Amino acid sequence: MSDQELCEVASAPPRIVAATLSAGAIAALVGINLLWSVSTVAAKGGLNVFGPLTLTTLRFAPAGLLLLGLVRSQGRLPPVRRQDWPNFLVLAILGIVLTYGIYYTGVKLTTATDAVLLTACEPILIALFARLFLREYLTKQQWIGLWVGLVGIWLIVGRGSAGNAIALLALCIETTTSVVGKRLTQLYPGLFVVAIEMLLGSLLLLPGVGWELVHHPPVLSWGVVGCVLYLSLICSALGYGVWFRLMERYPVSVLGAFILIQPLFGPLSGWMFRHETLTQRSAFGAALVILGVALNALRRSRSAVDS
């Protein structure tokens, strides 16, 4: 990369971020979150044969190659500034290695229904971390929403399931990736950012994958292959491709609200494909989490209008 190109990238103005979603963006967000709501069912199928690290790599390595090829087909791959590689590495470690390595360990120990219900906790976790680490001001209504949501999280996780607690830890880690990812999408195309994240993360997981394959050789079936293909091509290549393209144009907080679609439809997929039942405790906990998110979101929307 030449000095001139470095200067052009460094001096490029940040992309304009719109606050109001277009109809096409809303449709895309609804679509990918509906597809993601089935991902834990597919993950349970894959984890019957593969270890958590192997399934993570099988999901993201092909998807990363596919997205990188798509970016290449649209023109020359953008050169990466040397000072941005640490951010890409952090994004890969947090977003792929830790998040999914830990999350799939939790999914293996819990039900697909509880795992997808926990996705509703992300907006509450973001609000909590913003208060603890960024010292963001919270109104009385937002504090109520935060505590209601935390009670809901406790109801879902506190059933004595180690898998739920492990999955929640992974979601805590995942909430930190939006900041790094958003910063990079202001400098590089969103598809390129997510492709590099997936490929770097998969590369870092290879030693663990080797250990899992040696100690637990997989026995493949068409059902398992279908689960892996769904996770890689639909959930990762398509889902994350759309998500990161939208991150270039809209605030993460606006996009994150659509995550609530997953816990609404996820239990249905758990019942249809795995014959799981939704416990009253988990259902009530999910309802409290969604109420807590609504209290936070409504207050923010009202404040934005007043300002």
Secondary structure, DSSP 8 states (H G I E B T S, - for coil): --HHHHHHHHHS------SS--HHHHHHHHHHHHHHTTHHHHHHHHHTTS-HHHHHHHHHHHHHHHHHHHHHHTS------GGGHHHHHHHHIIIIIIHHHHHHHHHHHS-HHHHHHGGGGHHHHHHHHHHHHH-----HHHHHHHHHHHHHHHHHHTTT-HHHHHHHHHHHHHTTHHHHHHHHHTTS-HHHHHHHHHHHHHHHHHHHHHHHHHHS-----HHHHHHHHIIIIIIIIIIIHHHHHHHTTS-HHHHHGGGGHHHHHHHHHHHHHH-----HHHHHHHHHHHHHHHHHHHHHHHHHHH-
